[in-house]
Structure formats: C-alpha cells, structure tokens
Amino acid sequence: MECSVRHARNAYIIMLVLVVVGAFSFLPGANEMLGRSAASHAGSWMGAILLLLSTIAGLMTILWLRRDARRMTTEINEIIRTGKFAPLRAGTSDWARLCGALNGMIETADQRVADAGLGAKSLEIELKVANAERQHAEAIIYSISDAVLVTDPFDEVVLANESAARTFSFDLAKASRSPIEKVLSDVKMIELIREMRQSNSKGGRRIIEHMVKTDAGEKTFKVTLSNVADQGENPAGVVAVLHDMTKEKEVAEMKNDFVSNVSHELRTPLASIKAYVEMLIDGEAEDEKTEREFYDIIQNEANRLGRLIDNILNISRIESGLVKVNKQPQSLVMIVKEAIDVIAPQAKLKHIKMSEQLVPAIYQTMADKDMLYQAVLNLLSNAVKYTPENGTISVQTVLDEGRKKVITSISDSGVGIPPKDLPFVFDKFYRVEANNRMAKGTGLGLSLVKHIVETVHRGRIFVESNVGKGTTFGFELDLVE
Ligand code: ADP
C-alpha cells in the first residue's frame, strides 16, 4: 500500500504549488513586487487558469487513486470471502510492482494450499484404507465362532465378539473400553489375561484348558492367549481366543465308553466259549448228552458274538456315514410279512399268539429293504424275548393319509419297561436291569433300529410301555406318492 500513499503525496504537492502560484498572481501588490506594469494584467488571468488546471488535476488524481484502491479492496475482499486465490489486476507501474509482489505471494500461498490439499487428500485416503482394514479385521473377528477378547496394556477390553459376550454373559455394546474385571465375572480368565500381559513375552503364546460356567451349563474351552505388540514393538495388549471343546471332549469320552463297553461285551461270550472248550478238552463232559449241551452253549455264544460284532459294525457304519444305502420304493407290508415269517417259529416255541393287521401291499415307502427288514426283525425278536409264554404279539401298519405316513407298530403283552428306563432304551449297550433275567442281549439292537429308522430313512421311532402289561415299539415313514 506504500505506492498508493506516495502517489497521493506527489499529486498533493503539485496541486499545492499550482494553487500557491495561481493565488499569488491574484494578490493586489503582486504585479508591483514582480516589477510588472499595471497594464500587464494578463498575469492575473494566467494565475486563474493555473489554479483551475491544478484543481482539475488534483481531483482527477484523487478519483483515479480511489478507483484503484477500491478495485484492490474488492479483489482482496473477494479472496478473503471465497478463500480462493485469483491474481490481482495490475494498474500503474507502482501498482504493477505491488500487484506483482502480491501475486507472487498469492501464487506461493496458493501452491501451499494446493499442496496442503493434496496432503489432506492422501491422508484422507490413508484413513479410509485404515478404516476399511479395521472394519475387515473386526468383521472377521465377529464372524468367528470361537470367543475372541482383545485387551490393551491397561487391561481394558478393546474388542470382543458376540461369541465372547455369549460365553461370559456380558453386554457387547458396553464392553468396549471397560476394564476387564468389569466385563468378565470369570476370575480365572481375568487372571490369565493379566498374567499374560505381565509376562510381556513378545509373540509369546499360552494354551490352556479352562472350564467356564455359561448360561447353557459348564463348558470346556481351549484358551489360546497371545501377547500383541504395536509397530514400535511395544506391548499393545493380549488376545484371548476360546475354542469350545465340550463336544469334542464328550465324543472322546463316548469313544472311551464305547471301546470299554465293546470289549466287555465281547469278552463275556468269549470267556464262556473258552471255558466250555477247556471243559471238553479236560474230558469234563461225562456223557454224550452233556457233551452235546456244551457244544450247543459254545454255538450259541459264538452266534451271540457274531451278532454283537455285526451290530457294532452296522451301527458304526451308519454313524460314520460309510454304509451304502440302497433306497427304492418298497412295499413296507411285504417287508413286515417276511420278518413275521422268520420270527413265527420262535413265538410258537413260547406259545405266543401272533396277529397282524396290515394295510394293502400297494402302499410303498422309499426304503433300503435289507436295513428295514433288520429293524422290524429286531423289534419282533425283542417282543418274543420279553414276552412270557402264552402271551400275545400284534403287528399293525396304519396309514395316515393326511400326513402321508405309514405307521408300523409291534405290541406285546410282555414284562414292560419301567418309566425310568424308557428314555434310555435306544442308547448303545443300554439294558433294562429288571428284564435281564428274561433274555440275554447286547443292548445294541434298539440302537441299531433307531439309526435305521431315523438316520437312514428320516423316519421317527417311538415306544410306549406299561410294566407288567406290555410294550409297543413302532416307527413312521413317509409314503411314496
Ligand atoms: P438287547 O440285546 O438287550 O435286547 P436291545 O437294544 O434290543 O438290547 O434292547 C434294550 C433293552 O430294552 C433290553 O435289554 C430290554 O431290557 C428292553 N426291551 C427291548 N424290547 C423290549 C420289549 N419288547 N419289552 C420289554 N423290554 C424290552
């Protein structure tokens, strides 16, 4: 702005000189002082003209300066208002220098703003990428079925997924940035996380088994604890991942039970066979009749052993999905009739009256004939085994046309099953103690029937029983339309 001040000062000095010269020529004694004759009044006119010219020149200078100043002010105000730099337009040479300097500054400032803008843009992009990566990591953690808990160096929860909230029964929305002891009520788990953080082992890992009391009961978890470090290798907290291994443990226990049950069941007939063979070798069978008895026992025990092994193999094949199922439209009634024909002689031996009420053979169901035959045979065989002499067995097949099902039931007038045993009769190796005297068995027959009906044929098995009055076992299957 210095240039405009100098312009104004010069204009005022010129104007002042012209005004003084003009005014002096008007003074009454001026002509005498200058030694001019009275006749020469032309000088006075000259003074007046000079005065007028100076006034006009002064006014024009002021107007010109004001116009430039106003334009500059407007342009600068515009820059302030919009925040966008536009080059100022140059006027006179002073103005041009001023504007040049200002424009240089503006250009530099503009460049800096542009650079800053670019910097901000790249920071914005980096932030977006970091946010996307964080969300991606969070989405992975949230979708993991294992419980995940992440804490910071102050033992505050930084991240937890729904599985963790369910396992430890806490409110996921309130967990973030809360101290671990306020989020978890499991003292042992808090201790484990603290110990891990205090151990400060970079990249260290600890795997332990831990039992947690959840809303769904006690569960066993494999807990993996890891220390995490930030980019500067400073400890950043602890990550705890809890894998529910309750089922795996149960399966392992079941396998152990199964193996010990199987070996026990196999050992019993084997021991019996061994004992009778030894007696025969030692000549303990005194006559031919006793010898025959021993042979029969050996044969029965060998058959039992064979049945036991077959049942175990069949069940494990079905359970593991290795069994080859050959399902075709079959007349259920034909299968039932075949089984009745095989069982009838055994029933006759005990004077058990057998009756049947079957739907016409045209009704079909999708079935693996051999397997379904095996299931019906097992149920009929049990009915004969657990029904005393002179009892009755009735076999029924009924249509439920509304639900498109065929229901087969086998009712006997046998010893019945106590209510406390009923829920377990389909379990492997389960035998009803009260009925053990009635017949020998393996406790695998009903388990196989259930697998054949439900796993292989997607049907439903049922049982009803009254102690001392009898039992009804049955199953329903879909009809082929
Ligand atoms: P088992 O080889 O011992 O017969 P199952 O699995 O076929 O094995 O049957 C399990 C138990 O259920 C049997 O030990 C028996 O006590 C009981 N049970 C099965 N069927 C009948 C029935 N019709 N009447 C009474 N009890 C039965």
Residues whose N, C-alpha, C, O or C-beta is under 5 A from the ligand:
A	BS01	ADP	N382 A383 Y386 G414 G416 I417 V425 Y430 R431 V432 N435 K440 G441 T442 G443 L444 G445 L446 S447 T471
